[in-house]
């Protein structure tokens, strides 16, 4: 009988170590051996999902086929493992407590006193095992940093799983700083973080040493001795040019084989060759594309946070590499265009522009100005979700001459509500019912033959993921189409406009969906692929 094997990844010293990439890369190694792998992200916050969080707070909200609004790490897992995950693959403290409390109300605890220990860890284990049911391996990434108060109950669940005899391997990812004034890599914070993990009753089997530089033998020895981990089980993970190189760096250190040894499994070498061949060629591509992204979720204090658009960025890279090119992403803050429209001329310095998803008023007029500029100057444009809605607003205002056209999200009393609320969304908003209530997950669309969109997908029926409340108002479709806008894809019942394009333009395509979520390193999303090719044609 198959027995699920568990690989747990924890993080120490600081957040932002790329634990998600570590977990994904280990997953890639395991998958290369022909096993099924299900990754789980544990997020120790009370929110039931990531959907109600600001992107500058927590990064992008990743949407799964089944409509989960999840942590962005699920995006990394999907991209590295080429799988489609479920909302069950993201567990939050809020979900666990909600279930325990509702079970208590339903008398499921038989009159017992329901307590944090053992009932919360028990519910965590129930959820994990549900995921384990259909997989050879489950990869559990514990969010937050060891030593946080917040993830203790999850660690407790994992500790007792090992005690109960589940086959488990613990991998601790720790940061090794190289302070400028001494110029030496320091292991002490990592040692302390392992000690903090020990206090939870967990001894890691492996340490992944994250640092700017590769780990040298002296530090490997120190980590091994003071953290009680075998020398070979200390894995060096320096900063790399591309995250996709991480599995290759691990393979060179036999990381996969060492993990397999712990489970008593045989590891076949050479299974990562096609991945490595593809990734190793990337630095050789000489063509350089400048791709503009017009957004607003960048600034947090004095720092630029690109995490808000991580799937868009990865989709641009995948498509560029497919065209044997490197993309430089130019961040264009739409609020700047509003303050000074002369800045729109910056759009001449890029090969094409993406207007990604978004919510709310700020920066919206700047995005509309940018879209108008791209349309009038024949510069490639790809609009995603909000990007499509604003392209319709722009077209209505400036081509159809519908002054006062807008989306009711921004202007509830718009004279011409060309983007209107989806009928099923009206009541939800009236009740202030915001969480997990948008039109979410995978929805089909039929594409019109002979359109550019159809030629890119090469299919009549496509499924893409969605996350929105508003849509093209059916009452304006005729006037928009009479003026030259082509709706190239619709929901099968023809009620929702899913794709649009402008014939005669070098590339002016937008979609109500988020095709960026399904882009893979060796299988770029068709719209991104077409967009990048149009950009490359201008080199
Ligand atoms: N705010 C818009 C809506 O809710 C677009 C959402 C998005 O871009 N994901 O319809």
Boltz pocket constraint, residues with backbone or C-beta under 6 A from the ligand:
constraints:
  - pocket:
      binder: B
      contacts: [[A, 356], [A, 357], [A, 358], [A, 359], [A, 360], [A, 384], [A, 385], [A, 386], [A, 387], [A, 409], [A, 467], [A, 468], [A, 469], [A, 470], [A, 471]]
      max_distance: 6.0
